[in-house]
Amino acid sequence: MIKKKLDVFSLIKSEIEVLKKSGSETASLDCRLLLSYVLEKKSTLYTHENVYITDDEIKKFKVLISERSLGKPVSRIINKRNFWKRDFKLNEEVLDPRQDTEVLITAVLKYYSNIFDKLDILDLGSGSGCIGLSLLEELKNSNVSFLDVSKKSLEIVKINATEYNLEHRSAYFQLNWNSKNWDSDLLKFRNKSKFDIIVTNPPYIPTDEIKSLQREVKDFDPFVALDGGLDGLMAYKTIFPKFNRILKNGSKIFVEIGMGQEDMVIKIGYENNLLLLGYEKDLSGIVRVIVFMTK
Ligand SMILES: C[S@@+](CC[C@H](N)C(=O)[O-])C[C@H]1O[C@@H](n2cnc3c(N)ncnc32)[C@H](O)[C@@H]1O
């Protein structure tokens, strides 16, 4: 196959227009990400650099552009999303990690500033593993247990953990928190050893609201990762009653919430004998994380 030397801009110029017309607000970046993917580049191409490309690669790039123009998010096409300090691989059973969720990492590091502490952390509803693995990167002696109902999501956590050499500090548990004894099963697997920290970003969208979300979310994020039941609070009501049992005394819980859910989630915390320590806002000033402590 003959490789032609071309300027990136000459390859993406008309495709930028295609994506703009289809509604993308990040058309140039989308094009560069997709072209970088086709050319197997580790970093994202610049608009005015030269690349060597075959006709087949150009065809493949155009196919990806048409998928994008039909509404498929770039992260779902390239199966990768940047979060905290790393790129995380995705599959169809994991949530596409959100930047807002990075507030959870900042919050944990605010309360645990000694990076050499040896902490046992539970990432409850771990998806791609972006939260727990980012914490492992920061907290050099800690361990994370990743728990999710989806077996395929735990497979991707393992792949991500291996990629960043964090697998020796990771454990994986496929459990359903709607089952009665998931807490006992978890402790049994861990020889009754309790946790120091829980981090969780549970599903919190009220079921009725899911159909009115952007197409990129409702058509591509798994329903189980979004659905918070009738009032959006089903997962909090289910998991909070177990926290005192699986955590040591004085442990902390970092919980992501949806916009405006703070009062209700704090109430669920009080009802379950947890102390409120504080909350953290995201970049838009919305309360995104509540911090609790066990007594
Ligand atoms: C909002 S996603 C968060 C994923 C990831 N932690 C993140 O922040 O990108 C919620 C996660 O909870 C998991 N989940 C939903 N219901 C569950 C259940 N009943 N038991 C265990 N995990 C569940 C989903 O599979 C999904 O991975």
The ligand as an ORCA input file, in Angstrom:
! r2SCAN-3c Opt
* xyz 0 1
  C     -22.972      5.814     36.783
  S     -22.095      4.321     36.452
  C     -20.502      4.726     37.115
  C     -19.369      4.003     36.449
  C     -17.977      4.519     36.869
  N     -17.781      4.392     38.287
  C     -17.799      5.954     36.453
  O     -17.891      6.833     37.297
  O     -17.583      6.218     35.252
  C     -22.807      3.231     37.656
  C     -22.224      1.824     37.685
  O     -22.982      1.067     38.631
  C     -23.165     -0.251     38.136
  N     -24.388     -0.794     38.719
  C     -25.663     -0.453     38.446
  N     -26.527     -1.193     39.155
  C     -25.764     -2.037     39.904
  C     -26.089     -3.074     40.823
  N     -27.357     -3.374     41.093
  N     -25.078     -3.710     41.427
  C     -23.792     -3.411     41.143
  N     -23.422     -2.458     40.243
  C     -24.404     -1.784     39.634
  C     -23.274     -0.061     36.635
  O     -22.980     -1.262     35.949
  C     -22.277      1.055     36.380
  O     -21.008      0.553     36.079
*
